[in-house]
Amino acid sequence: MFRNQYDTDVTTWSPAGRLFQVEYAMEAVKQGSAAIGLRSKTHIVLGCVNKANSELSSHQKKIFKVDDHIGVAIAGLTADGRVLSRYMRNECINYSFTYESPLPVGRLVVQLADKAQVCTQRSWKRPYGVGLLVAGLDESGAHLYYNCPSGNYFEYQAFAIGSRSQAAKTYLERKFENFTDASRDDLVKDAIMAIRETLQGETLKSSVCTIAVVGVGEPFHILDQATVQQMIDAFEIVGEQEAPDAAAGQEASAEPEPEPEQGAAAGEGVAPMDI
Amino acid sequence: MNFMASKQPENSLLGPEADSQRTLYPYVTGTSVVALKYKDGILMAADMGGSYGSTLRYKSVERMKPIGKHSLLGASGEISDFQEILHYLDELILYDNMWDDGNSLGPKEVHNYLTRVMYNRRNKFNPLWNSLVLGGVKNGQKYLGTVSMIGVNFEDNHVATGFGNHLARPILRQEWHENLSFEDGVRLLEKCMRVLLYRDRSAINKLQIAKITEEGMTISQPYSLKTYWEFSAFANPAQGAVGSW
């Protein structure tokens, strides 16, 4: 772990051909709280775990709307994430102004990656310490990309980043084959379940996680706490009964809208996930 | 912006030299362009004349050009400015293609880009002296719009520039309808072009009709319209208004 000789600045290669500063920046992403993303043919869902420093403080904002058709979830140095979100919003709005058309997410992601690459090749800069899950719609459909501090970007069907993301990735790997044709609600349910995996034992409540959706005919928006709590309640009940996913999907969509207070009370009444 | 060049800046604060950097009037001009939406896409017509004032100097000017895969641009006004615009669009389409992804600029995007260019030039008091017609089809959606030299832009089912606005648009308002067949569209355009030929001094009897559909763009060989000059109104034009011509 201690590669001190060649890690002082980003413009120094190690003899093994590595840039340690860039790798350390990717470490910072792994330390941030988890963020996950998954997509179907028509929708993408982003989710993240909100960790507040203390009971008294609010949690950090980790999901940003970039445009009606693009949103981003970040993990790592949230300040860097905020700055990059502002850059992305700027690019989108400039493109919209000139062409009266939404910026294709594939192009935004490349611009973002090129911006990150610059910081890996200047001695007076440091790499951005944030990983971004970019969800957006293109001419060619729904896309989910992951942008690294290294300046690389990859397209994913589903992905998770941040601390304890491996648990979420394992869950997603099991389920991802169903995602392409999944309904929007099933996709959101899978997102919540993936987040639950990263919590590893902690109670899953809507105050602990944030979910956002973007899809064909559905502009990017963050789901409100009440809706998320509803969906948590729907499948936590299913979790106890061990009913199949299809039944849970039907239950969640067939359930009428209860009072928010009732929803919260039901959540606290259900036994915590003490596995 | 290159501040180190010896070229004068474009504003008028530097007196007489500054004027040589601004467009004051056009020199070689094209006349009307007329276009309409039909069943499969857009039809556009323009004659091939380039006038130098009142002289019909050039008679093989192509005033309609394809832009990328999905669009067709027709221009009236200063021909050299049209060529400049084609150069800008060439670069735009090149960079669009260089992304090498599944996305491409459609007619709506090109139209809006041109609007920005024309309006910005107008704001600098150095306009591109053109009226442009931009039509195209992308993903089954037909698009037809126009931009003027001062940046006025709009979309419609049929558009025209210059004299075409006065002579062709009224005909189109009467006779255009949705889902015109190709033959009917051409017939309608030829009717408009014939009126322009009779009444517009800068029009010549050598025109092209361009068609753009989802499949692509084709432009006809130059041809001429049949005309009839023996109307009694032509023989005695001042009959209804003595002293007119």
Chai-1 contact restraints between the chains, C-beta under 6 A:
chainA,res_idxA,chainB,res_idxB,connection_type,confidence,min_distance_angstrom,max_distance_angstrom,comment,restraint_id
A,T98,B,Y113,contact,1.0,0.0,6.0,A-B,restraint_1
A,T98,B,R116,contact,1.0,0.0,6.0,A-B,restraint_2
A,Y99,B,E109,contact,1.0,0.0,6.0,A-B,restraint_3
A,Y99,B,N112,contact,1.0,0.0,6.0,A-B,restraint_4
A,Y99,B,Y113,contact,1.0,0.0,6.0,A-B,restraint_5
A,E100,B,N112,contact,1.0,0.0,6.0,A-B,restraint_6
A,S101,B,E109,contact,1.0,0.0,6.0,A-B,restraint_7
A,P104,B,N103,contact,1.0,0.0,6.0,A-B,restraint_8
A,G106,B,D101,contact,1.0,0.0,6.0,A-B,restraint_9
A,R107,B,W99,contact,1.0,0.0,6.0,A-B,restraint_10
A,E139,B,G102,contact,1.0,0.0,6.0,A-B,restraint_11
A,E139,B,N103,contact,1.0,0.0,6.0,A-B,restraint_12
A,S140,B,G102,contact,1.0,0.0,6.0,A-B,restraint_13
